[in-house]
Amino acid sequence: MIPGLGRVKVREATERLLIFEVAGAVYAFPIQDILEVSEVESIVGVPMLSKTIGGVMHHHGDALPVLCRSALFDLTGAEERIAQHVLVLLGHSEDAAGVLGVPVDRVLGIIDSPMPIRRQGEFIAERFTLD
C-alpha cells in the first residue's frame, strides 16, 4: 500500500521496455516509442548530413534516417560492427518529423520496468540497472 494512493497494482507503476544489445552492453527503450523492429538493409551514407546520422535505408518506400551507433552509444573502433536490426522509433518532439532508425546488434525481448521512466525531452531519458 502506498500512502495517499491506497492499493496500487505493480503493473500500474511499471512501463514496458524493449531491451536490446549494442557491443555487449544492454539498453532499453519504452515500447510505446518503437514503431517496428526491422532487419538491417543497406545503409547508405548521404553527403552533408549531420555526423550523428549514419545514413539512410529503404523502409517501406521511404528513406529512413539511421543514427550513427558511435554517436549514440559509447563504442570503440573494435566494437563498431554491422548491426543486425534497426529499431524504428517514433518522433515525439515538434521539430522531429516522422521516424528515426537506431541500429542494434540484438533484440533481447520485452520487460516491465521496475519504475516509470522520467522523460526530460532528451533521447536518453534515464539510465538504471536491469536485474
WOQUIKA-V994359 format. One record per helix or strand. SS is the DSSP state (h for helix, s for strand). FROM is the first residue (numbers start at 1). TO is the last residue. Records with the same first field share a line. If there is no record, write none. Layout:
SS=FROM-TO, FROM-TO
This chain:
s=2-2, 6-6, 16-22, 25-30, 34-39, 44-44, 53-59, 62-67, 85-90, 99-104, 106-112
h=10-13, 31-33, 69-72, 77-79
